[in-house]
Amino acid sequence: MVKLTDNYLQQADKYTTAGIKLPQHDQEVINKNTQRSPVGVHFGDGNLF
């Protein structure tokens, strides 16, 4: 099972030592802005099934 989390900032040293670049944006600000004025994008799922 795969569990997707967004706690990468709490473990940033593990990622940077592995050579993985982390996002530099503030996820909380993005979440608040999205809740204030949401915009939806739909991509067709015809080729997924």
C-alpha positions as CSV (number, residue, x, y, z in Angstrom):
1,M,0.0,0.0,0.0
2,V,1.2,3.5,-0.8
3,K,0.5,6.3,1.6
4,L,0.8,9.8,0.2
5,T,1.8,12.5,2.7
6,D,2.9,16.1,2.6
7,N,5.3,16.0,5.5
8,Y,8.4,16.3,3.3
9,L,9.4,19.5,5.0
10,Q,9.7,17.8,8.4
11,Q,12.2,15.3,6.8
12,A,13.9,17.8,4.4
13,D,17.4,16.6,5.3
14,K,16.7,13.1,4.1
15,Y,15.6,14.3,0.8
16,T,18.4,16.8,0.3
17,T,21.1,14.3,1.2
18,A,19.5,12.0,-1.4
19,G,19.8,14.8,-4.0
20,I,16.1,15.4,-4.3
21,K,15.0,19.0,-4.7
22,L,12.0,20.0,-2.5
23,P,9.3,22.5,-3.5
24,Q,10.1,26.0,-2.2
25,H,6.4,27.2,-2.0
26,D,4.3,27.4,1.2
27,Q,1.7,24.7,0.9
28,E,-0.5,26.3,3.6
29,V,-0.8,29.5,1.6
30,I,-1.6,27.6,-1.5
31,N,-4.4,25.6,0.3
32,K,-5.9,28.8,1.8
33,N,-5.9,30.6,-1.6
34,T,-7.4,27.5,-3.3
35,Q,-10.2,27.4,-0.7
36,R,-10.9,31.2,-1.2
37,S,-11.1,31.0,-5.0
38,P,-11.1,27.4,-6.3
39,V,-10.4,26.7,-10.0
40,G,-11.0,23.2,-11.4
41,V,-9.2,21.5,-14.3
42,H,-10.5,18.3,-15.7
43,F,-8.4,16.0,-17.8
44,G,-10.4,13.2,-19.6
45,D,-9.9,9.8,-18.1
46,G,-10.7,7.9,-21.3
47,N,-7.3,6.3,-21.7
48,L,-7.0,5.2,-18.0
49,F,-9.4,2.3,-18.4
